[in-house]
């Protein structure tokens, strides 16, 4: 993996680590690993409704948007430093 890709991944990992486990784990399973809410629920020991609720909560949406914005800003800084 080239350095910039590795650094991008490290930045994303740092941002995801900011989320509490109860939000981060369903997010990772459903959005990054492509599992269904039912599959994530089975792995986490939750009901599918609980996973759906966690993914739907405004707090998660706000945090996910902040993570993406922070990641983009950090990525731009990183790219600017490489020029």
N, C-alpha and C positions, 0 to 999 in steps of 0.2 A: 504494500500500500504506500503510495507516494506521501511525502511529508504533509502537503496541504490537505489531502483527504483525511489523513490521520488526525491532524489538528482540528479539522471540521468535526470529526466524530467525537473528539475529546470535548470540544465546546458544547456539542449537543448533549453528551452524557452529563456534563456539569449542570446544564440547564434542567435536564430531566431529574437529576438528583435533588433539586430544590423542592420537588413536589413530595407531599406525604405519600407513603406507600399505598394507602387506600385509593389514591387517585392515580399514582404512577403505574402500579402494576396492571390494572385493567387497560390503561392507555397503551402500555407497551404490548400487552398481549393482543389487543384488538386492532390497534392502528399500525404497529410496527411488525408484529408477527402474523397479522392477517387472520387471527382466530375469531370465531363468532363470539357473541356475548355469552352464549350457552357454554361454549368450550372454555372460555375464560372463567366463567362462574364455577364450572366443575373443577378446574385447576386450583382456584383460589378458595374453594369451599364456601362460596356465596351462592345465592339464588341468581338466576338470570335477571330478575327484576332489580336486585341490588346492584349488579354490574351496570345495568342500563341507567339506574338512578345516579350512580357515581359518575358515569360518563356524561350524563345530561346536566349535572349540576352546574349552575352559573360559575361557581368558584373554579371548577375545572376548565371551563371554556375561557375564563379570564386568564387563568394561569397558563393555559396552552397558548393563548394569543401572546401573552407576555414573553413566554419562552421563545416563541418563533421570532418575535421582534428583537429580543435580546440576542438571539442566535444570529439573526441577519446583521445586526449592528456589529457584533463581535467578528463575524465573518468579513464584513467590509473593512474593519480595522486590520484584520489579519492580511487580507488581500492588498490593502494599501501599503502595508509594511513590506510586502514582498516585491513591490515595484521598484 
